Amino acid sequence: MALAAVFVAWQRSEKTLSIHSIDTARREAFYWAAVVATFALGTAAGDLTAYTFHLGYAWSIVLFAGMITIPAIGYWRFGWNAIFAFWFAYVVTRPLGASFADRMGKPVSLGGLGWGQGTVSLVMTVLIVCLVAYLAVTRKDVQRDKAKSGRPPRREVATTSGSAGLSVRVLLWLLLLVAALVVFFAVGYLIGPHLISHVL
């Protein structure tokens, strides 16, 4: 719900959710609010699938890895709006990363591989530093000028109407649906056994 509120406020205030338009302090504040909210959502979603739904860490990784391919394929093959595809994938990276870290770091008795949280944190830090350094040197993440490249621009800049506006609404509805499902299953998991035992 917090993430949905951030997206709604961001869209209403700035008329765009594109990370390539973050050029003011207010837009940067919205971005970091979304980052914090996705971290909280990712941890909660990872714990929900691993513990509440009894999938464990390994199957949670499979689940979220499958989910993150949806926006990738949608953008690549079906021309999904770039902003929608980005935030879809960005949100899913959080529970995927949390599940992966728990799988690697948690003790074997808890379903992990027993590497230890310190070791996992160190390895991930090194990998992140290497990836950031690679991008800083190669600038692979920098958008090229579409006019110079001769290629038609991808659908990203228009966010006030058309497919982009629809994509924002769909993203918000998906977040609300996920939140409703989380609440529904959490409540059912917590009070369901008590109600059954009371009835019986």
Contacts in CASP RR format, 6 or more apart in sequence:
PFRMAT RR
TARGET T0000
AUTHOR 0000-0000-0000
METHOD contacts of the structure
MODEL  1
MALAAVFVAWQRSEKTLSIHSIDTARREAFYWAAVVATFALGTAAGDLTA
YTFHLGYAWSIVLFAGMITIPAIGYWRFGWNAIFAFWFAYVVTRPLGASF
ADRMGKPVSLGGLGWGQGTVSLVMTVLIVCLVAYLAVTRKDVQRDKAKSG
RPPRREVATTSGSAGLSVRVLLWLLLLVAALVVFFAVGYLIGPHLISHVL
1 175 0 8 1.000
1 176 0 8 1.000
1 179 0 8 1.000
2 37 0 8 1.000
2 40 0 8 1.000
2 41 0 8 1.000
3 34 0 8 1.000
3 37 0 8 1.000
3 38 0 8 1.000
3 41 0 8 1.000
3 91 0 8 1.000
3 175 0 8 1.000
4 172 0 8 1.000
4 175 0 8 1.000
4 176 0 8 1.000
4 179 0 8 1.000
6 30 0 8 1.000
6 33 0 8 1.000
6 34 0 8 1.000
6 37 0 8 1.000
7 17 0 8 1.000
7 34 0 8 1.000
7 87 0 8 1.000
7 168 0 8 1.000
7 171 0 8 1.000
7 172 0 8 1.000
7 175 0 8 1.000
8 172 0 8 1.000
9 30 0 8 1.000
10 17 0 8 1.000
10 27 0 8 1.000
10 30 0 8 1.000
10 33 0 8 1.000
10 34 0 8 1.000
11 17 0 8 1.000
11 159 0 8 1.000
11 168 0 8 1.000
13 26 0 8 1.000
13 30 0 8 1.000
14 21 0 8 1.000
14 26 0 8 1.000
14 27 0 8 1.000
14 30 0 8 1.000
15 159 0 8 1.000
15 160 0 8 1.000
16 83 0 8 1.000
16 157 0 8 1.000
16 159 0 8 1.000
16 160 0 8 1.000
17 83 0 8 1.000
17 87 0 8 1.000
17 159 0 8 1.000
17 168 0 8 1.000
18 82 0 8 1.000
18 83 0 8 1.000
18 156 0 8 1.000
18 157 0 8 1.000
18 159 0 8 1.000
19 31 0 8 1.000
19 86 0 8 1.000
20 143 0 8 1.000
20 156 0 8 1.000
21 27 0 8 1.000
22 28 0 8 1.000
22 31 0 8 1.000
34 87 0 8 1.000
38 90 0 8 1.000
38 91 0 8 1.000
38 94 0 8 1.000
39 94 0 8 1.000
41 91 0 8 1.000
41 94 0 8 1.000
41 95 0 8 1.000
42 91 0 8 1.000
42 94 0 8 1.000
42 95 0 8 1.000
42 98 0 8 1.000
43 94 0 8 1.000
43 95 0 8 1.000
43 98 0 8 1.000
44 182 0 8 1.000
45 64 0 8 1.000
45 94 0 8 1.000
45 95 0 8 1.000
45 98 0 8 1.000
45 178 0 8 1.000
45 182 0 8 1.000
46 60 0 8 1.000
46 64 0 8 1.000
46 95 0 8 1.000
46 98 0 8 1.000
46 99 0 8 1.000
46 102 0 8 1.000
47 98 0 8 1.000
48 182 0 8 1.000
48 185 0 8 1.000
48 186 0 8 1.000
49 55 0 8 1.000
49 56 0 8 1.000
49 59 0 8 1.000
49 60 0 8 1.000
49 63 0 8 1.000
49 64 0 8 1.000
49 95 0 8 1.000
49 99 0 8 1.000
50 56 0 8 1.000
50 57 0 8 1.000
50 60 0 8 1.000
50 99 0 8 1.000
50 102 0 8 1.000
52 185 0 8 1.000
52 186 0 8 1.000
52 189 0 8 1.000
53 185 0 8 1.000
55 63 0 8 1.000
56 111 0 8 1.000
57 99 0 8 1.000
57 100 0 8 1.000
57 102 0 8 1.000
57 103 0 8 1.000
57 106 0 8 1.000
57 111 0 8 1.000
57 112 0 8 1.000
58 103 0 8 1.000
60 95 0 8 1.000
60 99 0 8 1.000
60 103 0 8 1.000
61 96 0 8 1.000
61 99 0 8 1.000
61 100 0 8 1.000
61 103 0 8 1.000
64 92 0 8 1.000
64 95 0 8 1.000
64 96 0 8 1.000
64 97 0 8 1.000
64 99 0 8 1.000
65 96 0 8 1.000
67 92 0 8 1.000
67 96 0 8 1.000
68 89 0 8 1.000
68 92 0 8 1.000
68 93 0 8 1.000
68 96 0 8 1.000
70 88 0 8 1.000
71 80 0 8 1.000
71 84 0 8 1.000
71 85 0 8 1.000
71 86 0 8 1.000
71 88 0 8 1.000
71 89 0 8 1.000
71 92 0 8 1.000
72 85 0 8 1.000
72 89 0 8 1.000
74 80 0 8 1.000
74 85 0 8 1.000
75 82 0 8 1.000
75 85 0 8 1.000
79 154 0 8 1.000
79 155 0 8 1.000
80 167 0 8 1.000
81 155 0 8 1.000
81 156 0 8 1.000
81 163 0 8 1.000
81 164 0 8 1.000
81 167 0 8 1.000
82 154 0 8 1.000
82 155 0 8 1.000
82 156 0 8 1.000
83 156 0 8 1.000
83 159 0 8 1.000
83 164 0 8 1.000
83 167 0 8 1.000
83 168 0 8 1.000
84 164 0 8 1.000
84 167 0 8 1.000
84 168 0 8 1.000
84 170 0 8 1.000
84 171 0 8 1.000
87 171 0 8 1.000
88 171 0 8 1.000
88 174 0 8 1.000
91 175 0 8 1.000
101 117 0 8 1.000
101 120 0 8 1.000
101 124 0 8 1.000
102 112 0 8 1.000
103 111 0 8 1.000
103 112 0 8 1.000
103 113 0 8 1.000
104 112 0 8 1.000
104 113 0 8 1.000
104 114 0 8 1.000
104 115 0 8 1.000
104 116 0 8 1.000
104 120 0 8 1.000
105 112 0 8 1.000
105 113 0 8 1.000
105 114 0 8 1.000
105 115 0 8 1.000
105 116 0 8 1.000
105 117 0 8 1.000
105 118 0 8 1.000
105 119 0 8 1.000
105 120 0 8 1.000
106 112 0 8 1.000
106 113 0 8 1.000
106 114 0 8 1.000
106 116 0 8 1.000
107 114 0 8 1.000
107 116 0 8 1.000
108 114 0 8 1.000
134 140 0 8 1.000
135 141 0 8 1.000
146 152 0 8 1.000
146 153 0 8 1.000
155 163 0 8 1.000
155 164 0 8 1.000
156 164 0 8 1.000
158 164 0 8 1.000
159 165 0 8 1.000
159 168 0 8 1.000
END
